[in-house]
């Protein structure tokens, strides 16, 4: 390069074929590095094929998180509103329904909607029997039959039939259901059967109650129990069989117990 006024050389450089190739190669590599940085660290990558799917998944995930946070904030807001009302004395403590209670109500409503026809039939039968057995009398009419506690919650699958030598009422129960003593008395026997279930016999003065296929016993022989006290548990694999005897005479449990 020459100065226009003095025509003196100011700057000069020599370009060879190897130098030109080297400069072009370095420029190309620098361009590749700049484009890579632009794609990786800027939103430009979202317009390239393959990146839009991951962006959509991330948007869906973040949207779900926002909905969850909004639900949590709503619950916290309700909780704080209740606390403010309690502090101000606007409502009484006993009238506050906790968040757990609200969840239980929601679960109960869902279960109510999911009940099937079998459950409805059982409920109708249970209510009918309860109405019909408010006052119970024996077959002879000579004496009033005592009304005992219900030994377990469940549905009667088979009634007692003395003419067929079937003296027990078969009751189907849910899992982990307690077996209750029908009246006050003493446990006089607990015996393990071949199917690994227990038979419990309770003496109530002149009466005796027998509970068969009990999965687990909760009392020991000789223990005094009150009416409605748990003496065993059912695991749901077997049906409870209940017999009631008075001085060797069979008493139908369905006639003296409100199921």
C-alpha positions in Angstrom: 0.0 0.0 0.0 1.4 3.5 -1.0 0.8 7.0 0.5 -1.0 9.2 -2.1 1.0 12.3 -1.2 4.5 10.9 -0.8 4.1 7.7 -2.9 6.0 5.9 -0.1 5.2 2.3 0.8 3.1 2.2 4.0 2.1 -1.5 4.3 2.6 -4.6 2.3 1.9 -8.4 2.6 2.5 -11.4 0.4 -0.2 -13.9 -0.3 0.8 -17.4 -1.4 -1.4 -20.3 -2.5 -0.9 -22.2 0.8 -1.7 -19.0 2.8 -4.9 -18.4 0.9 -6.1 -22.0 1.5 -5.2 -21.7 5.2 -7.1 -18.4 5.5 -10.2 -19.8 3.7 -10.1 -23.0 5.9 -9.8 -21.0 9.1 -12.7 -18.7 8.1 -14.9 -21.7 7.3 -14.1 -23.3 10.7 -14.8 -20.1 12.5 -18.1 -19.8 10.6 -19.1 -23.3 11.7 -18.2 -22.6 15.3 -20.3 -19.4 15.3 -23.3 -21.2 13.7 -23.0 -24.0 16.3 -23.0 -21.5 19.2 -25.9 -19.7 17.7 -28.0 -22.9 17.4 -27.1 -24.3 20.8 -27.4 -21.2 23.0 -30.1 -19.2 21.3 -33.8 -19.8 20.5 -32.9 -20.3 16.9 -32.6 -24.0 17.6 -36.4 -24.2 18.1 -37.1 -23.7 14.4 -34.9 -26.6 13.4 -36.3 -30.1 12.9 -36.1 -32.4 16.0 -36.1 -29.6 18.6 -39.8 -28.6 18.3 -40.9 -32.0 19.8 -38.8 -31.5 22.9 -40.1 -28.0 23.2 -43.7 -29.2 23.1 -43.0 -31.8 25.8 -41.4 -29.2 28.0 -44.4 -26.8 27.5 -46.8 -29.6 28.5 -44.8 -30.4 31.6 -44.5 -26.8 32.6 -48.3 -26.3 32.0 -49.0 -29.3 34.3 -46.8 -27.9 37.0 -48.6 -24.5 36.7 -51.9 -26.3 37.2 -50.6 -28.2 40.2 -49.3 -25.0 41.7 -52.6 -23.2 41.2 -54.4 -26.1 43.0 -52.0 -25.9 45.9 -52.3 -22.1 46.1 -56.1 -22.5 46.1 -55.9 -24.9 49.0 -53.5 -22.7 50.9 -55.8 -19.7 50.2 -58.7 -21.5 51.7 -56.7 -22.5 54.7 -55.5 -18.9 55.3 -59.1 -17.7 54.9 -60.2 -20.1 57.6 -57.3 -19.0 59.9 -58.3 -15.4 59.4 -61.9 -16.1 60.2 -60.9 -18.0 63.3 -58.6 -15.3 64.4 -61.3 -12.7 63.9 -63.8 -14.8 65.7 -66.2 -15.0 62.8 -66.6 -18.8 63.0 -66.3 -21.4 65.8 -63.6 -23.9 65.8 -65.9 -26.9 65.8 -67.6 -25.7 62.7 -64.4 -25.7 60.6 -64.1 -28.5 58.1 -60.5 -29.5 57.7 -58.8 -30.0 54.4 -58.6 -33.7 55.2 -62.3 -33.8 55.7 -62.8 -32.1 52.4 -60.7 -34.8 50.7 -62.7 -37.5 52.5 -65.9 -36.0 51.3 -64.6 -36.0 47.8 -63.5 -39.6 48.0 -66.9 -40.5 49.5 -68.7 -38.8 46.6 -66.6 -40.7 44.1 -67.2 -44.0 45.9 -70.9 -43.2 45.9 -70.9 -42.8 42.2 -69.1 -46.0 41.6 -71.5 -48.3 43.6 -72.9 -51.1 41.5 -76.3 -52.8 41.5 -75.1 -55.4 44.0 -74.3 -52.8 46.6 -77.6 -51.1 46.1 -79.5 -54.4 46.5 -77.6 -55.2 49.7 -78.4 -51.7 51.1 -82.1 -52.1 50.3 -82.2 -55.6 52.0 -80.3 -54.3 55.0 -82.7 -51.4 55.6 -85.7 -53.6 55.1 -84.5 -56.1 57.7 -83.7 -53.3 60.1 -87.2 -51.9 59.9 -88.8 -55.3 60.3 -86.8 -56.3 63.4 -87.2 -53.3 65.7 -89.2 -55.6 68.0 -88.2 -59.3 68.0 -90.1 -62.3 69.4 -89.5 -66.0 69.3 -91.6 -68.5 67.4 -93.6 -69.7 70.4 -94.5 -66.2 71.6 -94.1 -67.4 75.2 -91.0 -65.2 75.9 -89.3 -62.1 74.5 -86.1 -63.0 72.7 -83.1 -60.9 73.7 -81.7 -58.6 71.1 -77.9 -59.0 70.7 -75.2 -57.0 69.1 -74.3 -57.6 65.5 -71.2 -59.8 65.5 -69.8 -58.4 62.2 -70.7 -56.1 59.4 -71.4 -57.9 56.2 -74.0 -59.7 54.0 -75.8 -62.9 55.0 -74.9 -65.4 52.4 -76.7 -68.4 53.9 -79.4 -68.6 56.6 -79.6 -71.3 59.3 -81.7 -74.4 58.4 -82.1 -76.7 61.4 -84.0 -79.2 59.3 -80.9 -79.6 57.1 -78.6 -79.6 60.2 -77.3 -76.2 59.2 -77.2 -74.3 62.5 -75.0 -71.4 61.5 -75.6 -68.2 59.7 -73.0 -67.5 57.1 -71.9 -63.9 56.8 -69.6 -62.5 54.1 -67.4 -59.7 55.4 -64.7 -57.3 54.2 -61.0 -57.6 54.8 -59.8 -56.7 58.4 -63.4 -56.6 59.7 -63.6 -57.0 63.5 -65.6 -59.9 65.0 -67.6 -58.7 68.0 -69.1 -60.5 70.9 -72.9 -60.5 70.7 -73.3 -60.0 74.4 -71.4 -59.9 77.7 -69.7 -63.1 78.6 -66.5 -65.1 79.0 -64.5 -66.8 76.2 -64.4 -70.4 77.1 -62.7 -71.9 74.0 -60.4 -71.0 71.1 -59.6 -73.8 68.7 -57.5 -73.7 65.5 -59.0 -75.5 62.5 -57.3 -77.4 59.7 -57.7 -74.4 57.4 -55.7 -72.2 59.9 -58.8 -70.4 61.0 -60.1 -70.3 64.6 -63.4 -71.2 66.3 -64.2 -69.0 69.3 -66.9 -70.0 71.9 -68.3 -67.3 74.3 -70.5 -68.2 77.2 -73.3 -65.7 78.0 -75.0 -67.0 81.2 -77.3 -69.7 79.8 -76.5 -68.7 76.2 -73.5 -69.7 74.2 -72.3 -68.2 70.9 -70.0 -69.9 68.4 -67.9 -68.0 65.9 -66.2 -70.1 63.1 -63.6 -69.3 60.5 -62.2 -66.4 62.4 -58.8 -65.4 60.8 -57.2 -63.9 64.0 -58.1 -64.0 67.7 -57.8 -60.9 69.9 -58.6 -62.5 73.3 -57.5 -65.5 75.2 -59.8 -68.1 76.8 -61.1 -67.0 80.2 -61.2 -63.4 79.3 -64.4 -61.5 80.1 -65.8 -59.5 77.1 -68.5 -56.9 76.9 -71.2 -56.7 74.3 -69.8 -55.3 71.1 -66.2 -55.9 72.1 -63.8 -57.2 69.4 -62.7 -60.8 69.9 -61.2 -61.5 66.5 -60.7 -60.4 62.9 -61.6 -61.6 59.4 -59.2 -61.4 56.5 -61.9 -61.7 53.8 -60.9 -65.1 52.6 -63.5 -67.0 54.7 -67.1 -66.3 55.6 -68.0 -66.0 59.3 -70.3 -68.7 60.6 -72.3 -67.8 63.8 -74.3 -70.2 66.0 -76.3 -69.4 69.1 -77.4 -72.0 71.6 -79.4 -71.8 74.9 -79.1 -74.8 77.2 -78.6 -77.1 74.1 -81.4 -75.5 72.2 -80.7 -73.9 68.8 -81.6 -70.2 68.4 -81.7 -68.7 65.0 -79.3 -65.7 65.0 -81.4 -63.9 62.3 -84.3 -63.8 64.8 -82.3 -62.2 67.7 -79.8 -59.9 65.9 -80.5 -56.8 63.8 -78.2 -57.3 60.8 
